[in-house]
């Protein structure tokens, strides 16, 4: 019975470690430095937001390993005619 329980806990931990499909992935996580169980919260948009939460809990912040920076915006043509500089 202990093996089954341990296996279920391992599967649950693996599922919690990777983001669910379609769920938002934010760039910053608090780490469980102040807790024995290593709690991790990856729901922060900015480092400052993360640190405000972490300071109150004795934690630290680190980049979310699952976060991927969005691609740069595509350049679009404005439709305006380019003029030659006068010389």
Protein Blocks (a to p, Z undefined) as FASTA:
>chain_A
ZZmmmmmmmmmmmmmmpccehiacdfbdcdfklbmklpacdfbfbfklmmmmmmmnopac
dddfkbccddddddddehiacddddZZ
